[in-house]
Amino acid sequence: MPRWEEAHDGLVDAYRFNNSDTGRLYTQGFVESFTSKAPPPPSDVKGTIADPEMVGKIIPALLWNADPVYIEPEMQMLWEAATKSFSAEPLRETDLITRTGFVWLPSPFLMEDVNHKTTSMRAFAWHVTSDSGLIVFAFHRQGDIDDFDDGPPYPGMRITTGDIIVSHYMPWPFDTAPGVGDIDKDDPRNLQRPIQCLWRLLSQTITTKAGEMPSRAFRRRAERAKFPHRRVTVVTLRRPNQHEPSGEHTTVEWTHRWIVAGHWRNQPYPSLGISRQIWISPFVKGPDDLPLVMPKERVFQLVR
């Protein structure tokens, strides 16, 4: 099967589990544990994101309405590398690729939490809740690499390999500098940074996006789960242009060509009175008729 169909299956599986009695019970235990470690909530949490019952209803409803997005492996490699130098910015609604979405990754995105434990994210979903912001959920697929092996929050609960369970959630106000509790906006443990970084990359021309309809077998599987099948947006990394960016003029007497590494650059938007980061893909600089000189010593490391 095409790998992008995993996103359709992942969305169906996430809905199936989180809409089940076991899934809702798991969410209840997760929210109770999560909120117990946070500052004391208001006395009345009914109907808020601190209400375990409310969160248990939000997740399947969000997944039901989410547009599925699949990130191709090479695109994930670029994203993981670009995240390291991305500086978190106040979120704007124009950053979003859709108002309600579900991103499925071909391999787990690994992070270290505040307790120096490895956590893995296989998918994340979001929904714009109002003009003031959105809510984001991260999901872990049982069986992926993770240091959290304490088991389900309630005795006797059965969580099986492949179940898509919630691992983190947060409200995210627009026009507010990211940062949660004691986690700084540029802290590598801040989940907002990689998510915002991915949205930024998806809005640029370094990616190509195509809508694909899953095969009949996948659509029938969704129907058995009483879930509406839908097109999957497949995001592929566009091959970088191996020439200098157009419009560059110089009178320098070049002696060779060299590779300019990918990097973020602040792009001013005078009409908005802001600057936003844009990703500059790697490219070869210098006249085509000169030799390409590579650095004598350079180590490239991909951290998966």
VOLUM-590338 format. One record per residue (C-alpha): chain; x, y, z; residue in three letters. Coordinates in nm, 3 decimals, padded with zeros to 5 digits. Each point is the difference from the previous one (the first is absolute). Last residue first. Layout:
residues N
+------+---------+---------+---------+------+
| fipa |       u |       v |       w | zaro |
+------+---------+---------+---------+------+
|    A |       X |       Y |       Z |  ala |
...
+------+---------+---------+---------+------+
This chain:
residues 304
+------+---------+---------+---------+------+
| fipa |       u |       v |       w | zaro |
+------+---------+---------+---------+------+
|    A |  01.568 |  01.034 |  01.469 |  arg |
|    A |  00.314 |  00.210 |  00.042 |  val |
|    A |  00.162 |  00.048 | -00.338 |  leu |
|    A |  00.368 |  00.080 |  00.021 |  gln |
|    A |  00.204 |  00.165 | -00.273 |  phe |
|    A |  00.371 |  00.018 |  00.071 |  val |
|    A |  00.209 |  00.250 | -00.186 |  arg |
|    A |  00.369 | -00.009 | -00.062 |  glu |
|    A |  00.163 |  00.113 | -00.322 |  lys |
|    A | -00.294 |  00.219 | -00.099 |  pro |
|    A | -00.111 | -00.071 | -00.359 |  met |
|    A |  00.122 |  00.196 | -00.300 |  val |
|    A | -00.214 | -00.006 | -00.314 |  leu |
|    A |  00.206 |  00.094 | -00.303 |  pro |
|    A | -00.093 |  00.308 | -00.207 |  leu |
|    A | -00.214 | -00.002 | -00.318 |  asp |
|    A | -00.332 |  00.023 |  00.188 |  asp |
|    A |  00.087 |  00.333 |  00.162 |  pro |
|    A | -00.024 |  00.010 |  00.382 |  gly |
|    A | -00.242 | -00.120 |  00.266 |  lys |
|    A | -00.146 | -00.349 |  00.029 |  val |
|    A | -00.324 | -00.015 |  00.195 |  phe |
|    A | -00.133 | -00.114 |  00.336 |  pro |
|    A | -00.358 |  00.117 |  00.067 |  ser |
|    A | -00.068 |  00.338 |  00.157 |  ile |
|    A | -00.272 | -00.038 |  00.262 |  trp |
|    A | -00.208 |  00.306 |  00.082 |  ile |
|    A | -00.022 |  00.168 |  00.340 |  gln |
|    A | -00.255 |  00.274 |  00.053 |  arg |
|    A |  00.046 |  00.374 |  00.043 |  ser |
|    A | -00.279 |  00.235 |  00.103 |  ile |
|    A | -00.158 |  00.337 | -00.083 |  gly |
|    A | -00.278 | -00.164 | -00.198 |  leu |
|    A |  00.050 |  00.209 | -00.317 |  ser |
|    A |  00.375 | -00.003 |  00.059 |  pro |
|    A |  00.029 | -00.382 | -00.007 |  tyr |
|    A |  00.365 | -00.061 |  00.088 |  pro |
|    A |  00.156 | -00.343 | -00.072 |  gln |
|    A |  00.230 | -00.133 |  00.270 |  asn |
|    A |  00.215 | -00.277 | -00.144 |  arg |
|    A |  00.012 | -00.366 |  00.102 |  trp |
|    A |  00.273 | -00.228 | -00.134 |  his |
|    A |  00.085 | -00.266 | -00.257 |  gly |
|    A |  00.369 | -00.025 | -00.076 |  ala |
|    A |  00.168 |  00.199 | -00.276 |  val |
|    A |  00.201 | -00.241 | -00.214 |  ile |
|    A |  00.306 |  00.125 | -00.183 |  trp |
|    A |  00.108 |  00.105 | -00.350 |  arg |
|    A |  00.352 |  00.108 | -00.093 |  his |
|    A |  00.228 |  00.293 | -00.078 |  thr |
|    A | -00.260 |  00.279 |  00.006 |  trp |
|    A |  00.111 |  00.341 | -00.130 |  glu |
|    A | -00.256 |  00.218 |  00.183 |  val |
|    A | -00.213 |  00.222 | -00.223 |  thr |
|    A | -00.329 | -00.114 |  00.153 |  thr |
|    A | -00.366 | -00.031 | -00.089 |  his |
|    A | -00.257 | -00.226 |  00.167 |  glu |
|    A | -00.342 |  00.029 | -00.167 |  gly |
|    A | -00.062 | -00.370 | -00.020 |  ser |
|    A |  00.125 | -00.215 |  00.288 |  pro |
|    A |  00.330 | -00.168 | -00.085 |  glu |
|    A | -00.029 | -00.338 | -00.161 |  his |
|    A | -00.065 | -00.355 |  00.123 |  gln |
|    A | -00.370 |  00.064 |  00.052 |  asn |
|    A | -00.114 | -00.209 |  00.294 |  pro |
|    A | -00.211 | -00.313 | -00.061 |  arg |
|    A | -00.349 |  00.054 |  00.137 |  arg |
|    A | -00.065 | -00.188 |  00.323 |  leu |
|    A | -00.332 | -00.182 | -00.015 |  thr |
|    A | -00.319 |  00.068 |  00.196 |  val |
|    A | -00.292 | -00.235 | -00.065 |  val |
|    A | -00.342 |  00.149 |  00.079 |  thr |
|    A | -00.228 | -00.298 |  00.063 |  val |
|    A | -00.348 | -00.008 | -00.150 |  arg |
|    A | -00.290 | -00.110 |  00.213 |  arg |
|    A | -00.165 | -00.307 |  00.151 |  his |
|    A | -00.285 |  00.065 |  00.243 |  pro |
|    A |  00.027 | -00.216 |  00.315 |  phe |
|    A | -00.248 | -00.269 |  00.094 |  lys |
|    A |  00.295 | -00.227 |  00.091 |  ala |
|    A | -00.122 | -00.241 | -00.267 |  arg |
|    A | -00.022 |  00.298 | -00.238 |  glu |
|    A |  00.362 |  00.091 |  00.070 |  ala |
|    A |  00.108 | -00.354 | -00.086 |  arg |
|    A | -00.204 |  00.020 | -00.319 |  arg |
|    A |  00.182 |  00.318 | -00.099 |  arg |
|    A |  00.335 | -00.167 |  00.064 |  phe |
|    A | -00.088 | -00.298 | -00.220 |  ala |
|    A | -00.138 |  00.228 | -00.272 |  arg |
|    A |  00.328 |  00.186 | -00.036 |  ser |
|    A |  00.063 |  00.330 |  00.175 |  pro |
|    A | -00.072 |  00.325 | -00.189 |  met |
|    A |  00.306 |  00.220 | -00.045 |  glu |
|    A |  00.029 |  00.379 |  00.025 |  gly |
|    A |  00.341 |  00.127 | -00.102 |  ala |
|    A |  00.239 |  00.238 |  00.174 |  lys |
|    A |  00.345 |  00.101 | -00.120 |  thr |
|    A |  00.250 |  00.145 |  00.243 |  thr |
|    A |  00.289 |  00.243 | -00.034 |  ile |
|    A | -00.257 |  00.255 | -00.117 |  thr |
|    A | -00.081 |  00.102 |  00.356 |  gln |
|    A | -00.311 | -00.041 |  00.217 |  ser |
|    A |  00.091 | -00.354 |  00.099 |  leu |
|    A |  00.332 |  00.121 |  00.140 |  leu |
|    A | -00.177 |  00.246 |  00.232 |  arg |
|    A | -00.248 | -00.262 |  00.116 |  trp |
|    A |  00.291 | -00.231 |  00.080 |  leu |
|    A |  00.180 |  00.268 |  00.203 |  cys |
|    A | -00.319 |  00.077 |  00.193 |  gln |
|    A | -00.029 | -00.366 |  00.097 |  ile |
|    A |  00.370 | -00.031 |  00.079 |  pro |
|    A | -00.002 |  00.309 |  00.226 |  arg |
|    A | -00.334 | -00.058 |  00.174 |  gln |
|    A |  00.123 | -00.321 |  00.159 |  leu |
|    A |  00.241 |  00.192 |  00.223 |  asn |
|    A |  00.264 | -00.248 |  00.116 |  arg |
|    A |  00.264 |  00.159 | -00.223 |  pro |
|    A | -00.047 |  00.323 |  00.204 |  asp |
|    A | -00.047 |  00.295 | -00.234 |  asp |
|    A | -00.336 |  00.112 |  00.145 |  lys |
|    A |  00.124 | -00.065 |  00.353 |  asp |
|    A | -00.145 | -00.291 |  00.195 |  ile |
|    A | -00.079 |  00.099 |  00.361 |  asp |
|    A | -00.372 |  00.013 | -00.063 |  gly |
|    A | -00.067 | -00.027 | -00.373 |  val |
|    A |  00.173 |  00.222 | -00.254 |  gly |
|    A | -00.107 |  00.143 | -00.331 |  pro |
|    A | -00.014 |  00.379 | -00.041 |  ala |
|    A | -00.363 |  00.101 | -00.034 |  thr |
|    A | -00.163 |  00.130 | -00.318 |  asp |
|    A | -00.246 | -00.289 | -00.011 |  phe |
|    A | -00.060 | -00.204 |  00.314 |  pro |
|    A |  00.108 | -00.365 |  00.011 |  trp |
|    A | -00.195 | -00.230 |  00.231 |  pro |
|    A |  00.193 | -00.315 |  00.083 |  met |
|    A | -00.006 | -00.375 | -00.032 |  tyr |
|    A |  00.250 | -00.279 |  00.054 |  his |
|    A |  00.031 | -00.376 | -00.037 |  ser |
|    A | -00.340 | -00.098 | -00.141 |  val |
|    A | -00.018 | -00.364 | -00.107 |  ile |
|    A |  00.013 | -00.165 | -00.342 |  ile |
|    A | -00.025 | -00.377 |  00.059 |  asp |
|    A |  00.250 | -00.191 | -00.213 |  gly |
|    A |  00.111 | -00.244 |  00.267 |  thr |
|    A | -00.284 | -00.055 |  00.245 |  thr |
|    A | -00.119 |  00.195 |  00.303 |  ile |
|    A | -00.219 | -00.212 |  00.229 |  arg |
|    A | -00.113 |  00.165 |  00.323 |  met |
|    A |  00.009 | -00.237 |  00.298 |  gly |
|    A |  00.143 |  00.251 |  00.241 |  pro |
|    A | -00.052 |  00.365 | -00.107 |  tyr |
|    A |  00.254 |  00.250 | -00.134 |  pro |
|    A |  00.125 | -00.240 | -00.269 |  pro |
|    A |  00.363 | -00.118 |  00.013 |  gly |
|    A |  00.300 |  00.146 |  00.176 |  asp |
|    A |  00.207 | -00.036 | -00.316 |  asp |
|    A |  00.070 |  00.366 | -00.070 |  phe |
|    A |  00.346 | -00.016 | -00.150 |  asp |
|    A | -00.139 | -00.011 | -00.354 |  asp |
|    A |  00.087 | -00.170 | -00.329 |  ile |
|    A | -00.317 | -00.093 | -00.191 |  asp |
|    A | -00.208 | -00.299 |  00.114 |  gly |
|    A | -00.308 |  00.201 |  00.097 |  gln |
|    A | -00.031 |  00.283 | -00.250 |  arg |
|    A |  00.036 |  00.335 |  00.173 |  his |
|    A | -00.227 |  00.296 | -00.069 |  phe |
|    A |  00.038 |  00.377 |  00.039 |  ala |
|    A | -00.309 |  00.216 |  00.044 |  phe |
|    A | -00.023 |  00.370 | -00.083 |  val |
|    A | -00.269 |  00.254 |  00.095 |  ile |
|    A | -00.048 |  00.323 | -00.188 |  leu |
|    A |  00.006 |  00.377 |  00.044 |  gly |
|    A | -00.174 |  00.332 |  00.057 |  ser |
|    A | -00.242 |  00.007 | -00.292 |  asp |
|    A | -00.148 | -00.320 |  00.138 |  ser |
|    A |  00.067 | -00.372 |  00.041 |  thr |
|    A |  00.229 | -00.050 | -00.297 |  val |
|    A |  00.059 | -00.375 | -00.002 |  his |
|    A |  00.320 | -00.199 |  00.021 |  trp |
|    A |  00.138 | -00.348 | -00.051 |  ala |
|    A |  00.336 | -00.165 |  00.055 |  phe |
|    A |  00.147 | -00.329 | -00.109 |  ala |
|    A |  00.277 | -00.249 |  00.079 |  arg |
|    A |  00.150 |  00.190 |  00.293 |  met |
|    A |  00.263 | -00.169 |  00.212 |  ser |
|    A |  00.120 |  00.076 |  00.350 |  thr |
|    A |  00.351 | -00.052 |  00.130 |  thr |
|    A |  00.042 |  00.077 |  00.369 |  lys |
|    A |  00.204 |  00.290 |  00.130 |  his |
|    A | -00.267 |  00.091 |  00.259 |  asn |
|    A | -00.089 |  00.319 | -00.187 |  val |
|    A | -00.059 | -00.205 | -00.315 |  asp |
|    A |  00.246 | -00.117 | -00.262 |  glu |
|    A | -00.132 | -00.024 | -00.354 |  met |
|    A | -00.034 | -00.264 | -00.271 |  leu |
|    A | -00.215 |  00.037 | -00.312 |  phe |
|    A | -00.118 | -00.352 | -00.078 |  pro |
|    A |  00.023 | -00.121 | -00.360 |  ser |
|    A | -00.221 |  00.047 | -00.309 |  pro |
|    A | -00.175 |  00.294 |  00.171 |  leu |
|    A | -00.375 |  00.061 | -00.002 |  trp |
|    A | -00.132 |  00.357 |  00.018 |  val |
|    A | -00.367 |  00.050 |  00.095 |  phe |
|    A | -00.171 |  00.328 | -00.078 |  gly |
|    A | -00.273 |  00.246 |  00.088 |  thr |
|    A |  00.039 |  00.363 | -00.110 |  arg |
|    A |  00.226 | -00.093 | -00.290 |  thr |
|    A |  00.362 |  00.078 | -00.095 |  ile |
|    A |  00.038 |  00.218 |  00.307 |  leu |
|    A |  00.254 |  00.284 |  00.011 |  asp |
|    A | -00.267 |  00.246 | -00.120 |  thr |
|    A | -00.168 | -00.039 |  00.339 |  glu |
|    A |  00.300 |  00.165 |  00.158 |  arg |
|    A |  00.224 | -00.153 |  00.266 |  leu |
|    A |  00.253 |  00.217 |  00.180 |  pro |
|    A |  00.343 | -00.126 | -00.104 |  glu |
|    A |  00.218 | -00.296 |  00.095 |  ala |
|    A |  00.358 |  00.018 | -00.125 |  ser |
|    A |  00.084 | -00.273 | -00.251 |  phe |
|    A |  00.362 | -00.119 |  00.016 |  ser |
|    A | -00.062 | -00.356 |  00.122 |  lys |
|    A | -00.336 | -00.021 | -00.178 |  thr |
|    A |  00.171 |  00.012 | -00.341 |  ala |
|    A |  00.167 | -00.341 |  00.048 |  ala |
|    A | -00.320 | -00.173 |  00.111 |  glu |
|    A | -00.195 |  00.167 | -00.280 |  trp |
|    A |  00.253 | -00.100 | -00.266 |  leu |
|    A | -00.013 | -00.364 |  00.109 |  met |
|    A | -00.380 |  00.012 |  00.018 |  gln |
|    A | -00.015 |  00.125 | -00.358 |  met |
|    A |  00.225 | -00.286 | -00.108 |  glu |
|    A | -00.236 | -00.249 |  00.171 |  pro |
|    A | -00.321 |  00.141 | -00.164 |  glu |
|    A | -00.231 |  00.190 |  00.237 |  ile |
|    A | -00.362 | -00.112 | -00.022 |  tyr |
|    A | -00.288 |  00.240 |  00.066 |  val |
|    A | -00.353 | -00.096 |  00.105 |  pro |
|    A | -00.267 |  00.276 |  00.012 |  asp |
|    A | -00.164 | -00.023 |  00.341 |  ala |
|    A | -00.378 | -00.007 |  00.057 |  asn |
|    A | -00.037 | -00.343 |  00.161 |  trp |
|    A |  00.337 |  00.044 |  00.173 |  leu |
|    A | -00.122 |  00.315 |  00.175 |  leu |
|    A | -00.321 | -00.168 |  00.116 |  ala |
|    A |  00.196 | -00.305 |  00.120 |  pro |
|    A |  00.235 |  00.225 |  00.204 |  ile |
|    A | -00.253 |  00.251 |  00.136 |  ile |
|    A | -00.219 | -00.255 |  00.178 |  lys |
|    A |  00.274 | -00.144 |  00.220 |  gly |
|    A |  00.125 |  00.354 |  00.058 |  val |
|    A | -00.340 |  00.094 |  00.146 |  met |
|    A | -00.013 | -00.304 |  00.228 |  glu |
|    A |  00.348 |  00.069 |  00.134 |  pro |
|    A | -00.088 |  00.367 |  00.077 |  asp |
|    A |  00.323 |  00.204 |  00.000 |  ala |
|    A | -00.072 |  00.095 | -00.362 |  ile |
|    A | -00.312 |  00.180 |  00.126 |  thr |
|    A | -00.363 | -00.116 |  00.010 |  gly |
|    A | -00.003 | -00.057 |  00.374 |  lys |
|    A |  00.323 |  00.135 |  00.148 |  val |
|    A | -00.166 |  00.193 |  00.286 |  asp |
|    A |  00.253 |  00.062 |  00.275 |  ser |
|    A |  00.242 |  00.148 | -00.250 |  pro |
|    A |  00.301 | -00.223 | -00.071 |  pro |
|    A |  00.288 | -00.048 |  00.247 |  pro |
|    A |  00.332 |  00.045 | -00.184 |  pro |
|    A |  00.093 | -00.307 | -00.204 |  ala |
|    A |  00.104 | -00.344 |  00.127 |  lys |
|    A | -00.354 | -00.101 |  00.100 |  ser |
|    A | -00.121 |  00.123 | -00.340 |  thr |
|    A |  00.196 | -00.267 | -00.185 |  phe |
|    A | -00.094 | -00.287 |  00.231 |  ser |
|    A | -00.371 |  00.082 | -00.015 |  glu |
|    A |  00.025 |  00.062 | -00.374 |  val |
|    A |  00.172 | -00.335 | -00.058 |  phe |
|    A | -00.246 | -00.193 |  00.214 |  gly |
|    A | -00.295 |  00.149 | -00.186 |  gln |
|    A |  00.170 | -00.055 | -00.334 |  thr |
|    A |  00.051 | -00.369 |  00.084 |  tyr |
|    A | -00.364 | -00.035 |  00.099 |  leu |
|    A | -00.106 |  00.164 | -00.327 |  arg |
|    A |  00.226 | -00.235 | -00.193 |  gly |
|    A | -00.121 | -00.309 |  00.183 |  thr |
|    A | -00.365 |  00.092 | -00.056 |  asp |
|    A |  00.075 |  00.054 | -00.368 |  ser |
|    A |  00.008 |  00.332 | -00.186 |  asn |
|    A |  00.372 |  00.045 |  00.067 |  asn |
|    A |  00.078 | -00.345 | -00.139 |  phe |
|    A | -00.207 |  00.019 | -00.320 |  arg |
|    A |  00.091 |  00.366 | -00.066 |  tyr |
|    A |  00.374 | -00.064 |  00.027 |  ala |
|    A | -00.034 | -00.315 | -00.209 |  asp |
|    A | -00.190 |  00.187 | -00.275 |  val |
|    A |  00.255 |  00.282 |  00.002 |  leu |
|    A |  00.290 | -00.245 | -00.010 |  gly |
|    A | -00.161 | -00.197 | -00.285 |  asp |
|    A | -00.040 |  00.316 | -00.208 |  his |
|    A |  00.354 |  00.111 |  00.086 |  ala |
|    A |  00.136 | -00.346 | -00.081 |  glu |
|    A | -00.144 |  00.048 | -00.350 |  glu |
|    A |  00.299 |  00.228 | -00.059 |  trp |
|    A |  00.224 | -00.307 | -00.006 |  arg |
|    A | -00.142 | -00.115 | -00.332 |  pro |
|    A | -00.114 | -00.360 |  00.044 |  met |
+------+---------+---------+---------+------+
